[in-house]
Amino acid sequence: MSGREEKIGALFVEASQTIETIVARRVRAPRATIEDACAFAWARLVAPPDVADAPRERAIGWLARVAEREAWRLSNLEHDTATPDALSLLTHRPADEDPVE
């Protein structure tokens, strides 16, 4: 494993819950959508080496922005294709799906 891969792995272990919490507070969507959006952000992290090598706060900020945009995109897709019952989940999250704290 390269030094860069080790840094990304360490950042993931340290910050993955933080990223999910940030995105869940900003985007009202089912937990699965938030998790998918965060996974998308982590996958994107592989490309720009400047982010993986950046200070922790900058990397978390970048990841949160990418994940937030993806969560909004996924929520809009769900909204466009969802049934009326499913649409209520986008605005009324059940208590068991509160943002990760």
VONU-535104 format. One record per residue (C-alpha): residue number from 1; residue in three letters; x, y, z. Coordinates in nm, 4 decimals. Last residue first. Layout:
BEGIN
(atom NUM, ALA, (X, Y, Z)) ...
***
This chain:
BEGIN
(atom 101, GLU, (-2.4621, 1.1676, 1.5686)) (atom 100, VAL, (-2.5843, 0.9877, 1.2590)) (atom 99, PRO, (-2.8829, 1.1711, 1.1198)) (atom 98, ASP, (-3.2219, 1.0385, 1.2287)) (atom 97, GLU, (-3.3342, 0.7217, 1.0550)) (atom 96, ASP, (-3.4954, 0.5460, 1.3508)) (atom 95, ALA, (-3.7111, 0.8542, 1.4149)) (atom 94, PRO, (-3.8649, 0.8327, 1.0680)) (atom 93, ARG, (-3.7523, 1.1035, 0.8234)) (atom 92, HIS, (-4.0294, 1.3316, 0.7075)) (atom 91, THR, (-3.9223, 1.5366, 0.4046)) (atom 90, LEU, (-3.7692, 1.2780, 0.1732)) (atom 89, LEU, (-3.9654, 0.9986, 0.3392)) (atom 88, SER, (-4.2914, 1.1663, 0.2343)) (atom 87, LEU, (-4.1889, 1.1206, -0.1274)) (atom 86, ALA, (-4.1860, 0.7430, -0.0818)) (atom 85, ASP, (-4.5561, 0.7400, -0.0075)) (atom 84, PRO, (-4.6322, 0.9643, -0.3082)) (atom 83, THR, (-4.4359, 0.7282, -0.5365)) (atom 82, ALA, (-4.0839, 0.8233, -0.6293)) (atom 81, THR, (-3.9362, 0.8892, -0.9727)) (atom 80, ASP, (-3.8708, 1.2644, -0.9634)) (atom 79, HIS, (-3.8226, 1.2708, -0.5857)) (atom 78, GLU, (-3.5744, 0.9851, -0.5947)) (atom 77, LEU, (-3.3770, 1.1634, -0.8644)) (atom 76, ASN, (-3.3919, 1.4872, -0.6645)) (atom 75, SER, (-3.2753, 1.3058, -0.3533)) (atom 74, LEU, (-2.9880, 1.1483, -0.5477)) (atom 73, ARG, (-2.8739, 1.4880, -0.6767)) (atom 72, TRP, (-2.9074, 1.6476, -0.3336)) (atom 71, ALA, (-2.7099, 1.3616, -0.1791)) (atom 70, GLU, (-2.4462, 1.3959, -0.4530)) (atom 69, ARG, (-2.4058, 1.7660, -0.3822)) (atom 68, GLU, (-2.3784, 1.6947, -0.0091)) (atom 67, ALA, (-2.1247, 1.4169, -0.0675)) (atom 66, VAL, (-1.9000, 1.6428, -0.2763)) (atom 65, ARG, (-1.9278, 1.9253, -0.0225)) (atom 64, ALA, (-1.8659, 1.6909, 0.2743)) (atom 63, LEU, (-1.5617, 1.5369, 0.1079)) (atom 62, TRP, (-1.4095, 1.8772, 0.0356)) (atom 61, GLY, (-1.4700, 2.0012, 0.3895)) (atom 60, ILE, (-1.3296, 1.6799, 0.5372)) (atom 59, ALA, (-1.0172, 1.7120, 0.3205)) (atom 58, ARG, (-0.9700, 2.0769, 0.4173)) (atom 57, GLU, (-1.0103, 1.9995, 0.7881)) (atom 56, ARG, (-0.7658, 1.7045, 0.7736)) (atom 55, PRO, (-0.4853, 1.9000, 0.6078)) (atom 54, ALA, (-0.4414, 1.8207, 0.2403)) (atom 53, ASP, (-0.2569, 1.5168, 0.1037)) (atom 52, ALA, (-0.5738, 1.3297, 0.0172)) (atom 51, VAL, (-0.7170, 1.6497, -0.1292)) (atom 50, ASP, (-0.4120, 1.7348, -0.3434)) (atom 49, PRO, (-0.4098, 1.3825, -0.4865)) (atom 48, PRO, (-0.7372, 1.4409, -0.6730)) (atom 47, ALA, (-0.8641, 1.1071, -0.8139)) (atom 46, VAL, (-0.9065, 0.8701, -0.5164)) (atom 45, LEU, (-1.1198, 1.1250, -0.3367)) (atom 44, ARG, (-1.3972, 1.0692, -0.5915)) (atom 43, ALA, (-1.4638, 0.7257, -0.4427)) (atom 42, TRP, (-1.4897, 0.8844, -0.0973)) (atom 41, ALA, (-1.7413, 1.1354, -0.2307)) (atom 40, PHE, (-1.9522, 0.8620, -0.3923)) (atom 39, ALA, (-1.9498, 0.6654, -0.0675)) (atom 38, CYS, (-2.0749, 0.9792, 0.1060)) (atom 37, ALA, (-2.3610, 1.0129, -0.1416)) (atom 36, ASP, (-2.4537, 0.6477, -0.1024)) (atom 35, GLU, (-2.4542, 0.6804, 0.2781)) (atom 34, ILE, (-2.6741, 0.9914, 0.2629)) (atom 33, THR, (-2.9142, 0.8179, 0.0249)) (atom 32, ALA, (-2.9285, 0.5116, 0.2503)) (atom 31, ARG, (-3.0052, 0.7361, 0.5492)) (atom 30, PRO, (-3.3140, 0.8719, 0.3794)) (atom 29, ALA, (-3.2965, 1.2368, 0.2778)) (atom 28, ARG, (-3.3075, 1.5823, 0.4355)) (atom 27, VAL, (-2.9775, 1.7259, 0.3204)) (atom 26, ARG, (-2.7725, 1.9627, 0.5391)) (atom 25, ARG, (-2.7730, 1.7800, 0.8721)) (atom 24, ALA, (-2.7349, 1.4415, 0.7010)) (atom 23, VAL, (-2.4384, 1.5755, 0.5001)) (atom 22, ILE, (-2.2462, 1.6889, 0.8075)) (atom 21, THR, (-2.3276, 1.3688, 0.9994)) (atom 20, GLU, (-2.2197, 1.1461, 0.7110)) (atom 19, ILE, (-1.8901, 1.3371, 0.6811)) (atom 18, THR, (-1.8247, 1.3063, 1.0551)) (atom 17, GLN, (-1.8948, 0.9320, 1.0455)) (atom 16, SER, (-1.6368, 0.8848, 0.7672)) (atom 15, ALA, (-1.3743, 1.1060, 0.9325)) (atom 14, GLU, (-1.1208, 0.9018, 1.1298)) (atom 13, VAL, (-1.1443, 0.5647, 0.9569)) (atom 12, PHE, (-1.1701, 0.7323, 0.6160)) (atom 11, LEU, (-0.8783, 0.9667, 0.6920)) (atom 10, ALA, (-0.6614, 0.6701, 0.7900)) (atom 9, GLY, (-0.7490, 0.4877, 0.4695)) (atom 8, ILE, (-0.6824, 0.7986, 0.2602)) (atom 7, LYS, (-0.3457, 0.8478, 0.4291)) (atom 6, GLU, (-0.2558, 0.4797, 0.3808)) (atom 5, GLU, (-0.3490, 0.5022, 0.0143)) (atom 4, ARG, (-0.1223, 0.8067, -0.0228)) (atom 3, GLY, (0.1663, 0.6299, 0.1501)) (atom 2, SER, (0.1335, 0.3424, -0.0933)) (atom 1, MET, (0.0000, 0.0000, 0.0000)) 
***
